[in-house]
Amino acid sequence: MNIPPAIEHLITGKSLPDVAVVILNYNGRHFLEQFIPFLLKTTYPAYRIIVADNASTDQSVAWLKKTYPSIECIVLNENLGFAGGYNTALKQVNADYYVLLNSDVEVTAGWIEPIIYLMEENKRIAACQPKLLSFHHRNKFEYAGAAGGWIDNWGYPFARGRVFDYCETDNGQYDDAAPCFWATGAALFIRAEEFHLNDGFDPFFFAHQEEIDLCWRIQKTGKYIYCQPNSVVYHVGGGTLSKESNQKIYLNFRNNLVMLHKNLSKTEKCFKIPLRLCLDGIAAIRYLLQGNAGAIPVILKAHWSYYNWVAKKNYSKPKISESFSLNGKYRGSLIWQHFVKRKKTFDKIVYYK
């Protein structure tokens, strides 16, 4: 077996960690056709590909079994979303590491080795992501995670290389492996043990921001989330729901409130969530001014769903270590810095070095 140099010193008397690359598919046959050939060029010796199908209706499963009979396939009876789909599928997958990979991602041949090496060197790293670049604009960071996810004091997610909708050109400015707050769900490396110890994704989320919630809970146990830019992948983005989709707006607004309620302290909840509700109202006005009046009832629906969720409060409390610190948290206001002070890029807002 030819072992790539990047991981040679992982195998001093032991076998390579087993990596299961799990693609959750929902009517994404065209993406599977386009991107599986790149995945098959992966140089890491101890990996396998599994497609978990979320009740697709586009003959994805039939095509996969005919075209790539060696690729494992898990067929789900209904569309459980990103969160529920992965929770159900990963109960059936034994591996040291899971890689949760979107179907609309083009990988590079040596994309696995740098991350596994980093995580084997530092056992406190529970999850990690590669550098995420745009498939269509290959010198630019991609929205879904760029070079590692962050969050501001009021719960707004952003990333090294992406602030709100502004994606920077990649000039190597974020090429250091560094801790972050959350790792993208588009290409999420996570220790299998950590995924299950932390109860996986919250199925209520269905899709969007469930990976941020999981990474937040993991950090509370004293573990780290990282980005390793020596690994590079290219993400199409919007493969299931476009950014303009009202369903995506609904899930993002609802899930962000639920995530804050779950993870903030009682004191923080008392003032941060009411302020977020007000800021959501301002966001609704902004949508109106942009010509999307339909977003207003969607945001109101998201708030109403959050209130109903709070009334039921049927979620488990996160496990908390006696000593933990949250990496990748900006203590200021992203809205103030970006929209009022007109700072577009991550490095102008967060002086993290």
N, C-alpha and C positions, 0 to 999 in steps of 0.2 A: 504494500500500500504506500503510495506517494504522499507524504505529509507535507503540506505547505509550510514554508519556513516560519510564517507568522505564529504558528501554534506548535512548533516542534517541542518547546519546553513545557507543554501541557502534559506530555505523555511519558514522564519519567516513571516508568513502572506501572502506569495505569492506562485504561482505555480512554478514548476521547468521550466527552459528554455527548449524550444522545440528544439531537435537536429535531423536534417535530415542527415543520413549517405547516401551519394550518390556515387554509384559505377559506373564509366564510363566503359562500357564494349565494347571491339571490338574483336570478335572471341576468347573470353576467357571463354567459357563454362566449360572447365576443371578446371579453377581456381575457378569459381563460385561453382562448385560441391565440390571442396576441402575445400573452406574457408568460405562459408556461414554458415555451421554448427557452426563454432567458433563465428561468428558474432551474431548468435542467442542466445548465452550464455551471451551476454552483460547484465550487472546488472543495468545500468542506466535506470530508469523507463520511462523517457519521450523521447524515441528515436524511430525512424522508419527507415526502410531500403528502399531505392529507387535505382533501377538499370536503368541507362540511357544507352540505347544500340545504338552504333555508326554504325548502318547498318551492323551488323554482318551477316556472311554467314554460320555460324556453328550451326544454330538452337538454339542459346542461348535463344532467347525470348520464343520459343515454350517450351523448357525444363523448363525455369523458371516459366512460367505460369502454367505448369502441376505440377511441383514439389513443388513450393512455391507460391500458388495462392494469399496468403496474402501480398506478397512483391509487392510494387508498381513498375510499369515498364513504362518508357518513351521511346518510339521508335523514333529514328531519321531517316530521309529518306536517309541520306548520311553520310559517314565518315568525320566528321568535325574536327578530331584530338582532342587532349586533350583540347586545348584552346577553339575552337569553339563548341565542344561537350558540355563542361560544361557551357559555356555561354548560349547556347540555352536551355539546360535542366534546369538550375537553375532559369530561368525566370518562370518556371512552378512549382517551389517548394517554399512553404511558411514555414518558420521556423525562430527561433531566431538565431540558429547556423547551418552552413553547415559543414559537415565533408566530404571532398573529399578524397575518399578511393580507392586506386588501387585494382583491382580484385585479385592481387597476394599477398595480405597481410593477415597474420594470426593475429588476435587481441586476447588480453587477456580479461578475463571477466570484470575487473574493469577499462578498458582503458579510458573510457569517463570521469568519475568523477573527477580525479585530474585536468584535463585541464579545464573543465567547472568551477570548484571551483576557480581555479587561475584567469580565465578570468572574473568571476563575482566579485571577490575581487578587481581586477584592471581593470576598464573600459577602460583604455587607451591601453590595449592589444587588438589589432585588429585580430591577427592571432597567432596560436600556433601549435606546432607539438609535438608528443610523441617521446620517444627515439626509434630510428629505428635500430633494430638488424637484422643480417642476418638469413634468414630462414634455410639455409644450414649449417651455422657455427654459432650456436646460442649464442656463447660467444663473437662474434665479431660484431662491428658496420657495418651497411650496407651503401653502397656507396651513395645512393640517399638522405641522409640527416643526418645520424648518430645522434648526439646529438645537432643539431642546425646548420643551414647553415651560413657561413661567406663568405666574398669576399675580395680579396686583392686590392691594389691600382690600378692595371691594369685590373681588371675585371674578374679575375680567381676565380670561386667558389670553396670553400672547406667547411669543416665542423668540428665541435668538434668530433674528432674520425676518421676523414677521410681526408687525404691530397692527391690530385690527385688519384691514384689507390690504395694507401696504406690505408687499414682499420685496426684500432687498435683493440686489445682485450679489451672488456669492463670489467674493474676492479673497476667500480664505480667512476672513476676519473672525470666524467662529470655528476654526479648525482644531481647537483644543478640546480634548475629552473633558467634560465638566458635569458636575451635578446639576440637576434641573428639578423643577417641581413635578412635571408630568412628561411622560413619553407618549408619542403619538400612537394611536390605535391602528394607524395604517401600516405600521411595521414595528410591532411591539415585541421585543425579546423579554421574556419573564421566566424566572425559575418556576417550574411546575409546582414545587412545594409551596412557594410563596403565593401563587395564584389561589391554590385551594385553602391554605391556612387563613387567607384573608377573604374567603367566601366568594372569590371571583367578582364579576361585575354585578351591580345592582340591576336585577331584571326590570324594575320599574322604569329605568331610563330608556329602555328599548334601543335607542341609538342616540349618539351625540353626548359627549362629555362624561361618559361612563368610565373612560380610561383615566380622566383627571380625578374623578372620585376615588377610583381604586388606588391610584398613585398617592393621593393624599392620605388615605387610610394606611397604606404601606409605610409611608414616611413616619406616621405616628407610632409605628412599632420600632422605630430606631434604624430602619434600613434606608438605603439611598436609591434614587432614581438618576440615571445618567444619560447623556448623549455621547456617542462615540463617532465623530465625523470621519474617521478613517474608513468607515463603512458608508457607502453611498447608494441610495436608491432614488428612482424617479417616479413621482406620483402624478397620475392624471387628475384626480380630485373630482368630487361631485359625481362619482360613478353611480350612486344610488339616488341621492337627492341633490339637486343643484342648490347653490347658495341662495338663490332667489325663491326657493320653494317655501310655501307657507307652512308646510309640515316641518321643514327644517327649522324655520323661525320658531314655531311652537315648541319643538323639542329642546332647542337651545335655551330659550327663555325659561321654560318649566324646569328643565334638568339643572340649570345653573342655580336656581332658587333651592331646589331640593338638596343639591350638593352642599350649598352653604349651610342649610339647616342641619344637615347631618354632621358636618365637620367643624363648624364654628363652636366656640365655647358659649355658654348661656349668656354671658355678658356681651360678647360680640354680636350674637344674634339679635339682641334687644335694639341695637342701633344700626347695625349694618344692613339687615334685611329690609327694614322700612325705607332706608335710603335707596337700596337697590330697586325697590318697587317704584319709587319716584323717578329714578334714573331710567327705568323701563318705560315710564310714561313719556319722558323726553325722547327716548329712542322711537317710540310710536309716532311722535310728532315729526321726527326726522324722516321716518318712512313715508309719512303723508306728504311732506315737502318734496320727497323724491318721486312722488307719483304712485306710491304703493299704499293706497288707503286700505286695501284688504288686509294689511299687516296689523292694523289696530285691533279688530276683533280677535285675531289670532293671538296677540299678546294678552288680551283680556282673558281669553280661554286658557292660556298657559298659567296665568295667575290663579284663576278659579281652580284649575287642576291641582296647583300647588296647595291651595287652601284645603281642598279635599284630602290631599295626601297628609297634611299636617294633622287634620282631624282624626285620621286613622292611626298615624304614627306606628306603623307596623314594620319598622326596620330595626335591625340589630345594631347595638352600639359598637363603634369601632374599637379594636384592641389598641391600647395605648401603653407605650413604654414609659417608664419613670423618667427617662432622660431621652428626649428627642428634640431635634431642631428641624425646621422646615427650610430646605434648600429651594432656591428658585422663586422666592416670594419677594416681590417688590413692595415696599412698605408705603409707597405713595399712591397717587391716583393716575392710572393710565389715561383716563378720559381727559383730565386736566393737562397732562403733559402733551398728549397727541393732538387734541382738538383745540385747546386754548393756547398752549405755548407752541403749537405747530412743530413738535418734534416727531419726525417720521420714523426714525430708526431705533432699534433696540439699544445700541451703544450710546445714543444721545440721551436716553431715558434712564438706563440702568448702568451705573458705573461699577461693574461687577469685578473688575480686576484691580 
